[in-house]
Amino acid sequence: MPIITFNAFSFLQKKLKEKHIEYSNVTMKLKQGTHAKDLIRQVQLESEDVEVVFINGKVASFDTIIQDSDRVALIPPGTPGPYRVLLGFKNKKV
């Protein structure tokens, strides 16, 4: 069973707080083979709520399997910052 450190940022914190779900440096146990998209559902968010998943400080696909000791962060759409492209994410085209 992977044990990870979970964080959510910006507007996602408010959504999780309303659902009484912890969102800052939370230690979580996941089922083996859990994908990032599964974690999003597990914390009761929709995939549209999340623009980027960071795993160990790097942008990862929603299909990435989360491993033991990973640090996982969820970032909502539209989060500002001058380094968006350098970090590997940019606004989705609708």
N, C-alpha and C positions, 0 to 999 in steps of 0.2 A: 504494500500500500504506500504510494507516494505521500510524503508529507511536504507541503509547500508553504511559502509565505505569500499571502495574497494582499494586494492593495487595489483600491479603486480611486480615481481622481476626479476632480472637478464636479460636474453635475451628477455624476454617478454616485457620489457620496450621499447626496440628498435623497436620491431614489432608494439606496440601500438603507439609509437611516430610517426612512418611512416604513420600511419592511422589517425593521429591527434586525438587520444583518450587519455584522461588523465589517469594516472596510479598510482598516489601517493596520498594516503589519500583523495580519491575522495568520496564525498557524492553522492550516487545514489538512485533513486527511482526505485523499481522493481514492477512488477505485483505480486499480491498475488499468492502463489504456485510456484514461480520461483525456479527451481532446480539449483544446481551449474553448471551443464552442460548447462543449458539455459543461464546463465550469461556468460559462456565461449563463446557461440555463439553470444551473445549480444555485446560483445566487439570485435567481428570479429576475434576470434581465433578458431583454430581447436582443437579438444580434444587431438590430438597428440602433440600439442604445450605445453600442461600442464601435468606435472607428478603428482602434488599434489595440492589439494585445502585445505587451512586452513580456518576454520571457528571458530572464537573466540579463536585462538591459538591452535586449535586441528585439526589433519588430519581428513578430512571428505570425504565421498563418493561423486562421481559426481552426484549421485541421491538424495543427501541431499536437502531438501527444505530449502531455506534461509528465515530467520525470521527477523522481524523488529529489528533494532539496532545491527545486526550481523556485525562483522568485517571479511571481506573475502579477502584472499590473494591467488594469483595464483603463482605457482612455476614451472619453466620449467624443462624438463628432464635434468639429469646430473648435477644439481646444486651441487657443492661440499660441503662437511662439515662432520666433524667427528661424528655428532649426528644424522645422517640420520635415522638410525634404531631406536634410542631412541625416535625420534620425530614421528615415525610410518610410515616412507616411505623409500623405497629402490628402486634400479634400477629395471625396468620392464624387464622380460625375453622376448626376441623377438623370 
